[in-house]
Amino acid sequence: MDGQQQEYREAQRHRFEASKAVAEAAAIHAPPMTPGMQAMAADPGGRGGGRQGGGGLRHTGARTGACAEALKRQLSSALGGCEQTAATLEVLRMPQLQHGLLQWALLDKLGGRRTAAVAATTLEASESWTSPLRRALSCVGEADVVPGADDLGGLDLDALLRWRSALEALLMSGGCSNWPVAVGFLCRLLPQDDHASSLGFRVRLAVACALCYAEGATDPNMHEAPIDFVERYYCFVRAAKDGLLFAGFEMLTAWHLRYVVGSWHADGCLDWARQNVNNEVRHPDKVGEAARMVRYKDFNESGVSVQEGLRFYDGKKSTMPVIFSYGGVCGAVSKFGASACQAFGVPAMPVGQPGHCAMIWRAPGGEWILENDNSGLSQSRMHDGIQRTWQELGSKSEEVGIISVMEQAQGMFSRYVHSEVIRWASRFVQNHCASLELLLEAVAACPFNLLAWSALLRQLARATAVGARMFVETLQTHVVAAESAMGSSPYDLSLMRPVRGSMDQDRALNVVDGTSSEWFPASEEPQWLVIDLQRTCFVASVRVQWWGDYGTKTDLRVSSSHSEEAQLTYRGRREVSADFNGWSDFTGWTEPTRILRLDFSNPQPDCFGCGKQYGLRQVKVMGRRCDSVEDGPGQEPKDLLARWIEGLFSTSRQADIQAQGFVRHMFDAEAWVLRTATASTQEDGCVIC
């Protein structure tokens, strides 16, 4: 053990002894604690009725905080002693430690640390890390204990914490703004169903109902009485048992099921949909088209505008039968279509677009499809009142594209769980370099885990220059692996790269965002776009997708250069007419290229009558970058990370496109101020590198 590591371990021991002394002093004045967790109790202000009861955990904040702190100290002891990242990852293979991290994560989310110091009195530094945890919280360290029917009669937080599969369903479900209410509801709901422990999908369904109940937001104009999520749970249990739901429903994760049971229409409406949705769309591949059953009407038979709210429906709630009878505009169409999907167990939700309401639904295989769409995915936002995925990402969780990214994470569920376990473990590692490397492994375990990316990029932005260089070697290994997996096939070099336009700059970015949303200047002057590939590349081909029929009437010249300062070289022009919304293809060239310029002339009115003179949907610059990862330039962490992002998300799948967009946004948002090698290696009293 080197001197620095010895000093660190000694400091760790002193901190533990100091915390224990504080805890012992606090314990003198603290009331005795009863064994186990506080029993679940009704929330006097709980929402809903029927079997639902209350909503939260009574007096659990301090108690759960104490147990969270106890877990934190012992996990720090277990993980802090690992001198190498490989050793930490090996320790993380232990089921007991994985389970302990899941338990800590939930307790930490439940909050409250006022009596944390008291819990520390149960810990002794000389003991193994598992035995004091068992005393602090009796369930810790046990294998996945699935309660039997006889055990569910009084499920409390202790039992939930022992139930690993339930913890995974809860913690991998996209987050929650009110964890105490969600957990309290779940601990009430599960004991009511004798089959919950033997039928795994019911646990996931219960988790989804608990999270929907905790979030609380619905559209009260769409149902007569508040939605009772206990009844909603049994509604879907019965529908599944009776074969009324599409195949695959019982395989959905808790995150998927949130967008099923979260329907704003009442259970009676969902029953109505199962009986009345047209046969031609009563199929997993077509059910989203049920939105087209609604007649598009601006005024009702009495001349009342749809803009007057429920007056359009003669004062009735906008239930599914009422919408079907009266018709409506975009909101009614999309919300009807979403509920029709949900009635058959298909995840769906309305989404907001500029001046419009569309919907998105999950087709077999995990593809999310826009229906009643006006503006495309890039212009779609989560509708008000719809539950957010990964709320920790702030405003980025408002973007609908996040749904396809989480879909991929859910599709590799065990890897997603492992990624989150590693991410949580990184918080218990005092050495900053080791924490960085753990977060790198968390991303590698599940590249679609945006929370792991966020933590990694924040941590790297804080790193010393010395620490960043130590991080490079591991990162380089991952970059080589990702680029090798890409093979030799060309990929889209222009995806999410900077674009400058002669006008409509905001919309110019649409041509490289991987969607078919438009750039369509209204000016009759010649127009241009310049795409910066941000590194020198070999261009195999350039593909341009037109808006409408502009591929038959717009003149297009393509030119390129190897740098921003170099003179442009002419590469070709459009000579063949493209199909409607079709593509024009240009053969590549051998010279290294960084800048691509497209020049447009011969303005013509658009065929849609929108007053535009040019129109483009997408530009794809296909090829490969010139340098290899072993080349001298590009060894800084920032450059290597940019390569890794490109390598991990190189396909044209919507999930890859969206994931690359989210990660690049985080990547660009960080300060990236790397301190010099002479900077202090101490921060906040901890050795960081």
Buried (B, 14 or more C-beta within 10 A) or exposed (E): EEEEEEEBBEBBEEBBEEBBEBBEEBBEEEEEBEEBBBBBBEBEEBBBEEEBBBBBBBEBBBBBBBBBBBBBBBBBBBBBEBBEBEEBBEBBEEEBBBBBBBBBBBBBBBBBBEBBBBBBBBBEEEEEBBBBBEBBBBBBBBEBBBBEEEBBEEBBBBBBBBBBBBBBBBBBBBBBBBBBBBBBBBBBBBBBBEEBBEBBBBBBBBBBBBBBBBBBEBBEBBBEEBBBBBBBBBBBBEBBEEEBBBEBBBEBBBBBBBBBBBBBBBBBBBBBBBEBBEEEBBEBEEBBBBBBBBEEBEEBEEEBEBEEEEBBBEEBBBBBBBBBEBBBBBBBBBBBBBBBBBBBBBBBBBBBBEEBBBBBBBBEEBEBBBBBBBBBBBBBBBBEBBBBBBBEBEEBBBBBBBBBBBBBBBBBBEBBBBBBBBBBBBBBBBBBBBBBBBBBBBBBBBBBBBBBBBBBBBBBBBBBBBBBBBBBEBBBEBBBEBBEEBEEEBBBBBBBBEBEBBBBEEBBBBBBBBBBBBBBBBEEEBBBBBBBBBBBBBBBBBBBBBBBBBBBBBEBBBBBBBEEEEEBBEBBEBEEEBEEBBBBBBEBBEEBBBBBBBBBEEBBEBBEEEEBBBBBBBBBBBBBBBBEBEEEEBBBBBBBBBBBBBBBBBBEBBBBBBBBBBBBEBBEEBEBEBBEEEBEBEEEEBBBB
